Structures are given as C-alpha cells and as structure tokens.
Amino acid sequence: MQLTVSSETLRKVNNLPDAKRAKVISIVKRHLRACAKNGCPLESLDRVYLEAMEVAEMEMKFPEPEKKFFREWEARHYDQYISPKAA
C-alpha cells in the first residue's frame, strides 16, 4: 500500500516554523509506529498530517505544566487497626 501526501498538505507543513514542523513530524511518526504495531491500516496521510498540525498548535498554546515535586506535604501512614480476635 503506497501512501501519498498531497502537494497542498506538504506546502502547509513546509511553511510551518521549524519547531512546529519538527513537532508535527514527530506526531506523525508516532502515529505511524502505533498503527504498524497494532496492525491498523492507514486511510489518509493528508488527514494524519492535518490532525498533527492541529495537535501541535494545541500543545504549543497550552503546554503541559511541569511538575517539580510530587507533593509539597509530608505523607503520614497509619496502620490499620486489627482487633485482637482477628489477630
């Protein structure tokens, strides 16, 4: 199965800034690897690229916040009470 991308989609991808284009290409590669791993056939690479551009735009507008600490408070551990009959 030969997959092709239209010239219009290629032009849109090539006109993106370098950082955004790299993010789009990594999203597309990740999608292709996942499809190959799961045995899913691809319908249209044009759609994959267009959706990857939308995802990259969204990820750049709303980046994932970095978590420096798991929690800022001390965790306490309480042993569960066991009745003398159960023990």
A tleap script that builds the chain and sets N, CA, C and O, in Angstrom:
source leaprc.protein.ff14SB
mol = sequence {
  NMET GLN LEU THR VAL SER SER GLU THR LEU
  ARG LYS VAL ASN ASN LEU PRO ASP ALA LYS
  ARG ALA LYS VAL ILE SER ILE VAL LYS ARG
  HIE LEU ARG ALA CYS ALA LYS ASN GLY CYS
  PRO LEU GLU SER LEU ASP ARG VAL TYR LEU
  GLU ALA MET GLU VAL ALA GLU MET GLU MET
  LYS PHE PRO GLU PRO GLU LYS LYS PHE PHE
  ARG GLU TRP GLU ALA ARG HIE TYR ASP GLN
  TYR ILE SER PRO LYS ALA CALA
}
set mol.1.N position { 0.835 -1.175 0.000 }
set mol.1.CA position { 0.000 0.000 0.000 }
set mol.1.C position { 0.879 1.238 0.000 }
set mol.1.O position { 1.677 1.442 0.915 }
set mol.2.N position { 0.734 2.049 -1.011 }
set mol.2.CA position { 1.544 3.260 -1.118 }
set mol.2.C position { 0.731 4.440 -0.615 }
set mol.2.O position { -0.370 4.708 -1.095 }
set mol.3.N position { 1.287 5.130 0.348 }
set mol.3.CA position { 0.610 6.291 0.916 }
set mol.3.C position { 1.248 7.551 0.377 }
set mol.3.O position { 2.472 7.681 0.361 }
set mol.4.N position { 0.422 8.474 -0.063 }
set mol.4.CA position { 0.930 9.720 -0.606 }
set mol.4.C position { 0.314 10.891 0.135 }
set mol.4.O position { -0.750 10.778 0.744 }
set mol.5.N position { 0.998 12.002 0.069 }
set mol.5.CA position { 0.536 13.238 0.682 }
set mol.5.C position { 0.373 14.259 -0.433 }
set mol.5.O position { 1.236 14.375 -1.304 }
set mol.6.N position { -0.723 14.995 -0.410 }
set mol.6.CA position { -0.973 15.972 -1.472 }
set mol.6.C position { 0.021 17.126 -1.373 }
set mol.6.O position { 0.593 17.383 -0.313 }
set mol.7.N position { 0.211 17.808 -2.486 }
set mol.7.CA position { 1.159 18.922 -2.523 }
set mol.7.C position { 0.686 20.071 -1.633 }
set mol.7.O position { 1.504 20.800 -1.070 }
set mol.8.N position { -0.617 20.230 -1.508 }
set mol.8.CA position { -1.154 21.294 -0.644 }
set mol.8.C position { -0.795 21.037 0.821 }
set mol.8.O position { -0.407 21.959 1.539 }
set mol.9.N position { -0.925 19.785 1.259 }
set mol.9.CA position { -0.584 19.432 2.642 }
set mol.9.C position { 0.913 19.580 2.874 }
set mol.9.O position { 1.331 20.085 3.916 }
set mol.10.N position { 1.727 19.142 1.908 }
set mol.10.CA position { 3.182 19.315 2.035 }
set mol.10.C position { 3.563 20.783 2.124 }
set mol.10.O position { 4.455 21.151 2.889 }
set mol.11.N position { 2.892 21.624 1.346 }
set mol.11.CA position { 3.175 23.059 1.383 }
set mol.11.C position { 2.831 23.631 2.753 }
set mol.11.O position { 3.572 24.458 3.286 }
set mol.12.N position { 1.699 23.190 3.333 }
set mol.12.CA position { 1.318 23.663 4.663 }
set mol.12.C position { 2.354 23.247 5.707 }
set mol.12.O position { 2.727 24.042 6.569 }
set mol.13.N position { 2.815 21.999 5.625 }
set mol.13.CA position { 3.808 21.513 6.584 }
set mol.13.C position { 5.123 22.253 6.411 }
set mol.13.O position { 5.744 22.632 7.405 }
set mol.14.N position { 5.566 22.470 5.181 }
set mol.14.CA position { 6.838 23.135 4.936 }
set mol.14.C position { 6.809 24.616 5.292 }
set mol.14.O position { 7.865 25.202 5.534 }
set mol.15.N position { 5.640 25.234 5.332 }
set mol.15.CA position { 5.532 26.646 5.691 }
set mol.15.C position { 5.482 26.869 7.201 }
set mol.15.O position { 5.487 28.012 7.657 }
set mol.16.N position { 5.434 25.798 7.971 }
set mol.16.CA position { 5.413 25.927 9.428 }
set mol.16.C position { 6.786 26.347 9.949 }
set mol.16.O position { 7.803 26.062 9.317 }
set mol.17.N position { 6.820 27.025 11.106 }
set mol.17.CA position { 8.121 27.298 11.736 }
set mol.17.C position { 8.830 25.989 12.077 }
set mol.17.O position { 8.192 24.948 12.235 }
set mol.18.N position { 10.144 26.055 12.186 }
set mol.18.CA position { 10.947 24.838 12.385 }
set mol.18.C position { 10.533 24.029 13.607 }
set mol.18.O position { 10.426 22.806 13.527 }
set mol.19.N position { 10.298 24.692 14.733 }
set mol.19.CA position { 9.931 23.961 15.953 }
set mol.19.C position { 8.582 23.266 15.789 }
set mol.19.O position { 8.408 22.124 16.214 }
set mol.20.N position { 7.654 23.948 15.184 }
set mol.20.CA position { 6.322 23.374 14.999 }
set mol.20.C position { 6.361 22.243 13.977 }
set mol.20.O position { 5.684 21.230 14.151 }
set mol.21.N position { 7.147 22.407 12.912 }
set mol.21.CA position { 7.275 21.353 11.899 }
set mol.21.C position { 7.885 20.095 12.500 }
set mol.21.O position { 7.444 18.985 12.204 }
set mol.22.N position { 8.895 20.268 13.343 }
set mol.22.CA position { 9.522 19.111 13.996 }
set mol.22.C position { 8.510 18.394 14.894 }
set mol.22.O position { 8.491 17.164 14.947 }
set mol.23.N position { 7.676 19.151 15.592 }
set mol.23.CA position { 6.655 18.554 16.454 }
set mol.23.C position { 5.631 17.801 15.617 }
set mol.23.O position { 5.212 16.708 15.998 }
set mol.24.N position { 5.217 18.367 14.477 }
set mol.24.CA position { 4.246 17.715 13.585 }
set mol.24.C position { 4.820 16.405 13.058 }
set mol.24.O position { 4.137 15.381 13.055 }
set mol.25.N position { 6.053 16.438 12.620 }
set mol.25.CA position { 6.680 15.232 12.068 }
set mol.25.C position { 6.823 14.154 13.139 }
set mol.25.O position { 6.635 12.971 12.856 }
set mol.26.N position { 7.157 14.557 14.371 }
set mol.26.CA position { 7.268 13.549 15.437 }
set mol.26.C position { 5.901 12.952 15.768 }
set mol.26.O position { 5.806 11.762 16.068 }
set mol.27.N position { 4.846 13.759 15.719 }
set mol.27.CA position { 3.492 13.247 15.967 }
set mol.27.C position { 3.097 12.260 14.877 }
set mol.27.O position { 2.523 11.210 15.168 }
set mol.28.N position { 3.400 12.591 13.621 }
set mol.28.CA position { 3.061 11.703 12.505 }
set mol.28.C position { 3.834 10.397 12.617 }
set mol.28.O position { 3.265 9.324 12.416 }
set mol.29.N position { 5.122 10.473 12.934 }
set mol.29.CA position { 5.929 9.253 13.077 }
set mol.29.C position { 5.405 8.375 14.208 }
set mol.29.O position { 5.339 7.152 14.080 }
set mol.30.N position { 5.034 9.013 15.318 }
set mol.30.CA position { 4.492 8.256 16.448 }
set mol.30.C position { 3.190 7.569 16.049 }
set mol.30.O position { 2.945 6.426 16.434 }
set mol.31.N position { 2.352 8.267 15.274 }
set mol.31.CA position { 1.090 7.686 14.809 }
set mol.31.C position { 1.343 6.498 13.874 }
set mol.31.O position { 0.682 5.465 13.985 }
set mol.32.N position { 2.292 6.648 12.964 }
set mol.32.CA position { 2.607 5.557 12.026 }
set mol.32.C position { 3.164 4.340 12.748 }
set mol.32.O position { 2.820 3.208 12.409 }
set mol.33.N position { 4.031 4.565 13.753 }
set mol.33.CA position { 4.552 3.438 14.539 }
set mol.33.C position { 3.435 2.732 15.289 }
set mol.33.O position { 3.405 1.503 15.352 }
set mol.34.N position { 2.514 3.505 15.860 }
set mol.34.CA position { 1.401 2.905 16.607 }
set mol.34.C position { 0.497 2.099 15.678 }
set mol.34.O position { 0.034 1.019 16.046 }
set mol.35.N position { 0.244 2.615 14.481 }
set mol.35.CA position { -0.587 1.886 13.519 }
set mol.35.C position { 0.095 0.594 13.080 }
set mol.35.O position { -0.553 -0.446 12.963 }
set mol.36.N position { 1.403 0.661 12.838 }
set mol.36.CA position { 2.133 -0.536 12.423 }
set mol.36.C position { 2.159 -1.569 13.548 }
set mol.36.O position { 2.017 -2.767 13.301 }
set mol.37.N position { 2.341 -1.103 14.779 }
set mol.37.CA position { 2.401 -2.010 15.924 }
set mol.37.C position { 1.068 -2.717 16.142 }
set mol.37.O position { 1.035 -3.902 16.472 }
set mol.38.N position { -0.033 -1.985 15.956 }
set mol.38.CA position { -1.359 -2.547 16.212 }
set mol.38.C position { -2.005 -3.146 14.969 }
set mol.38.O position { -3.100 -3.701 15.059 }
set mol.39.N position { -1.358 -3.047 13.820 }
set mol.39.CA position { -1.897 -3.622 12.598 }
set mol.39.C position { -3.078 -2.859 12.020 }
set mol.39.O position { -3.917 -3.443 11.336 }
set mol.40.N position { -3.152 -1.570 12.286 }
set mol.40.CA position { -4.253 -0.745 11.769 }
set mol.40.C position { -3.874 -0.187 10.400 }
set mol.40.O position { -2.779 0.353 10.243 }
set mol.41.N position { -4.742 -0.305 9.422 }
set mol.41.CA position { -4.457 0.291 8.115 }
set mol.41.C position { -4.650 1.804 8.151 }
set mol.41.O position { -5.513 2.310 8.869 }
set mol.42.N position { -3.852 2.513 7.383 }
set mol.42.CA position { -3.981 3.965 7.298 }
set mol.42.C position { -4.943 4.326 6.174 }
set mol.42.O position { -4.891 3.740 5.093 }
set mol.43.N position { -5.805 5.274 6.427 }
set mol.43.CA position { -6.756 5.699 5.406 }
set mol.43.C position { -6.192 6.838 4.575 }
set mol.43.O position { -6.229 6.788 3.345 }
set mol.44.N position { -5.668 7.870 5.241 }
set mol.44.CA position { -5.203 9.041 4.518 }
set mol.44.C position { -4.082 9.729 5.288 }
set mol.44.O position { -4.259 10.121 6.441 }
set mol.45.N position { -2.942 9.872 4.650 }
set mol.45.CA position { -1.843 10.583 5.297 }
set mol.45.C position { -2.115 12.072 5.361 }
set mol.45.O position { -1.620 12.753 6.259 }
set mol.46.N position { -2.900 12.593 4.416 }
set mol.46.CA position { -3.258 14.011 4.467 }
set mol.46.C position { -3.969 14.320 5.778 }
set mol.46.O position { -3.647 15.299 6.453 }
set mol.47.N position { -4.925 13.492 6.130 }
set mol.47.CA position { -5.677 13.704 7.362 }
set mol.47.C position { -4.778 13.572 8.582 }
set mol.47.O position { -4.931 14.320 9.548 }
set mol.48.N position { -3.848 12.633 8.546 }
set mol.48.CA position { -2.915 12.448 9.663 }
set mol.48.C position { -2.070 13.709 9.848 }
set mol.48.O position { -1.891 14.174 10.974 }
set mol.49.N position { -1.551 14.264 8.754 }
set mol.49.CA position { -0.741 15.480 8.845 }
set mol.49.C position { -1.565 16.665 9.318 }
set mol.49.O position { -1.093 17.446 10.145 }
set mol.50.N position { -2.788 16.821 8.815 }
set mol.50.CA position { -3.625 17.947 9.224 }
set mol.50.C position { -3.988 17.861 10.706 }
set mol.50.O position { -3.980 18.869 11.413 }
set mol.51.N position { -4.307 16.653 11.168 }
set mol.51.CA position { -4.614 16.495 12.589 }
set mol.51.C position { -3.370 16.702 13.450 }
set mol.51.O position { -3.464 17.225 14.560 }
set mol.52.N position { -2.208 16.297 12.944 }
set mol.52.CA position { -0.962 16.506 13.687 }
set mol.52.C position { -0.658 17.999 13.807 }
set mol.52.O position { -0.141 18.447 14.830 }
set mol.53.N position { -0.977 18.770 12.764 }
set mol.53.CA position { -0.775 20.223 12.838 }
set mol.53.C position { -1.697 20.836 13.894 }
set mol.53.O position { -1.291 21.741 14.623 }
set mol.54.N position { -2.928 20.346 13.977 }
set mol.54.CA position { -3.857 20.849 14.991 }
set mol.54.C position { -3.382 20.494 16.391 }
set mol.54.O position { -3.455 21.319 17.302 }
set mol.55.N position { -2.897 19.272 16.568 }
set mol.55.CA position { -2.408 18.838 17.880 }
set mol.55.C position { -1.174 19.636 18.276 }
set mol.55.O position { -1.056 20.048 19.430 }
set mol.56.N position { -0.252 19.864 17.343 }
set mol.56.CA position { 0.954 20.633 17.640 }
set mol.56.C position { 0.590 22.067 18.026 }
set mol.56.O position { 1.186 22.637 18.940 }
set mol.57.N position { -0.381 22.644 17.333 }
set mol.57.CA position { -0.833 24.002 17.661 }
set mol.57.C position { -1.403 24.047 19.074 }
set mol.57.O position { -1.112 24.962 19.845 }
set mol.58.N position { -2.216 23.053 19.401 }
set mol.58.CA position { -2.831 22.999 20.720 }
set mol.58.C position { -1.778 22.784 21.811 }
set mol.58.O position { -1.847 23.405 22.871 }
set mol.59.N position { -0.810 21.908 21.552 }
set mol.59.CA position { 0.226 21.644 22.548 }
set mol.59.C position { 1.134 22.850 22.751 }
set mol.59.O position { 1.652 23.055 23.849 }
set mol.60.N position { 1.331 23.645 21.713 }
set mol.60.CA position { 2.174 24.828 21.865 }
set mol.60.C position { 1.414 25.956 22.573 }
set mol.60.O position { 2.018 26.744 23.302 }
set mol.61.N position { 0.110 26.037 22.366 }
set mol.61.CA position { -0.688 27.061 23.054 }
set mol.61.C position { -0.864 26.730 24.527 }
set mol.61.O position { -0.765 27.603 25.390 }
set mol.62.N position { -1.125 25.463 24.800 }
set mol.62.CA position { -1.397 25.027 26.165 }
set mol.62.C position { -0.414 23.930 26.549 }
set mol.62.O position { -0.770 22.752 26.533 }
set mol.63.N position { 0.823 24.301 26.895 }
set mol.63.CA position { 1.821 23.268 27.227 }
set mol.63.C position { 1.471 22.562 28.530 }
set mol.63.O position { 0.785 23.108 29.393 }
set mol.64.N position { 1.955 21.346 28.644 }
set mol.64.CA position { 1.769 20.540 29.853 }
set mol.64.C position { 2.572 21.182 30.975 }
set mol.64.O position { 3.773 21.399 30.814 }
set mol.65.N position { 1.945 21.492 32.108 }
set mol.65.CA position { 2.715 22.099 33.202 }
set mol.65.C position { 3.738 21.120 33.763 }
set mol.65.O position { 3.471 19.927 33.906 }
set mol.66.N position { 4.910 21.652 34.075 }
set mol.66.CA position { 5.969 20.811 34.622 }
set mol.66.C position { 5.741 20.615 36.111 }
set mol.66.O position { 5.453 21.564 36.841 }
set mol.67.N position { 5.874 19.386 36.543 }
set mol.67.CA position { 5.722 19.082 37.956 }
set mol.67.C position { 7.107 18.875 38.539 }
set mol.67.O position { 7.801 17.914 38.207 }
set mol.68.N position { 7.498 19.793 39.413 }
set mol.68.CA position { 8.810 19.682 40.024 }
set mol.68.C position { 8.774 18.781 41.250 }
set mol.68.O position { 9.748 18.092 41.554 }
set mol.69.N position { 7.656 18.793 41.946 }
set mol.69.CA position { 7.509 17.989 43.148 }
set mol.69.C position { 6.252 17.164 43.016 }
set mol.69.O position { 5.247 17.616 42.466 }
set mol.70.N position { 6.318 15.961 43.523 }
set mol.70.CA position { 5.129 15.112 43.520 }
set mol.70.C position { 4.083 15.692 44.465 }
set mol.70.O position { 2.904 15.793 44.125 }
set mol.71.N position { 4.531 16.063 45.640 }
set mol.71.CA position { 3.643 16.707 46.607 }
set mol.71.C position { 4.491 17.581 47.520 }
set mol.71.O position { 5.684 17.345 47.707 }
set mol.72.N position { 3.857 18.576 48.071 }
set mol.72.CA position { 4.596 19.519 48.908 }
set mol.72.C position { 4.382 19.273 50.391 }
set mol.72.O position { 4.916 20.016 51.215 }
set mol.73.N position { 3.623 18.261 50.752 }
set mol.73.CA position { 3.368 17.991 52.150 }
set mol.73.C position { 3.922 16.614 52.505 }
set mol.73.O position { 4.201 15.777 51.646 }
set mol.74.N position { 4.064 16.426 53.796 }
set mol.74.CA position { 4.580 15.147 54.280 }
set mol.74.C position { 3.442 14.141 54.360 }
set mol.74.O position { 2.371 14.445 54.884 }
set mol.75.N position { 3.674 12.967 53.851 }
set mol.75.CA position { 2.646 11.927 53.899 }
set mol.75.C position { 2.760 11.184 55.219 }
set mol.75.O position { 3.856 10.897 55.699 }
set mol.76.N position { 1.612 10.881 55.789 }
set mol.76.CA position { 1.588 10.117 57.033 }
set mol.76.C position { 1.003 8.751 56.751 }
set mol.76.O position { 0.132 8.599 55.894 }
set mol.77.N position { 1.478 7.779 57.465 }
set mol.77.CA position { 0.991 6.415 57.312 }
set mol.77.C position { 0.400 5.955 58.626 }
set mol.77.O position { 1.062 6.001 59.663 }
set mol.78.N position { -0.829 5.518 58.585 }
set mol.78.CA position { -1.494 4.998 59.780 }
set mol.78.C position { -1.722 3.509 59.585 }
set mol.78.O position { -2.283 3.083 58.576 }
set mol.79.N position { -1.285 2.726 60.556 }
set mol.79.CA position { -1.523 1.294 60.498 }
set mol.79.C position { -3.008 1.024 60.714 }
set mol.79.O position { -3.670 1.688 61.512 }
set mol.80.N position { -3.499 0.058 60.002 }
set mol.80.CA position { -4.908 -0.298 60.152 }
set mol.80.C position { -5.102 -1.041 61.463 }
set mol.80.O position { -4.294 -1.887 61.847 }
set mol.81.N position { -6.180 -0.709 62.132 }
set mol.81.CA position { -6.480 -1.361 63.396 }
set mol.81.C position { -6.943 -2.790 63.145 }
set mol.81.O position { -7.805 -3.029 62.300 }
set mol.82.N position { -6.374 -3.729 63.874 }
set mol.82.CA position { -6.778 -5.128 63.803 }
set mol.82.C position { -7.235 -5.543 65.183 }
set mol.82.O position { -6.505 -5.400 66.164 }
set mol.83.N position { -8.423 -6.049 65.249 }
set mol.83.CA position { -8.958 -6.453 66.566 }
set mol.83.C position { -8.171 -7.656 67.085 }
set mol.83.O position { -7.571 -8.395 66.304 }
set mol.84.N position { -8.176 -7.845 68.390 }
set mol.84.CA position { -7.440 -8.997 68.968 }
set mol.84.C position { -7.989 -10.333 68.472 }
set mol.84.O position { -7.234 -11.299 68.366 }
set mol.85.N position { -9.278 -10.408 68.169 }
set mol.85.CA position { -9.833 -11.660 67.681 }
set mol.85.C position { -9.324 -11.985 66.275 }
set mol.85.O position { -9.112 -13.154 65.953 }
set mol.86.N position { -9.124 -10.961 65.433 }
set mol.86.CA position { -8.671 -11.169 64.067 }
set mol.86.C position { -7.189 -11.548 64.039 }
set mol.86.O position { -6.734 -12.248 63.134 }
set mol.87.N position { -6.449 -11.081 65.033 }
set mol.87.CA position { -5.012 -11.335 65.048 }
set mol.87.C position { -4.748 -12.670 65.584 }
set mol.87.O position { -3.590 -13.079 65.680 }
savepdb mol mol.pdb
quit
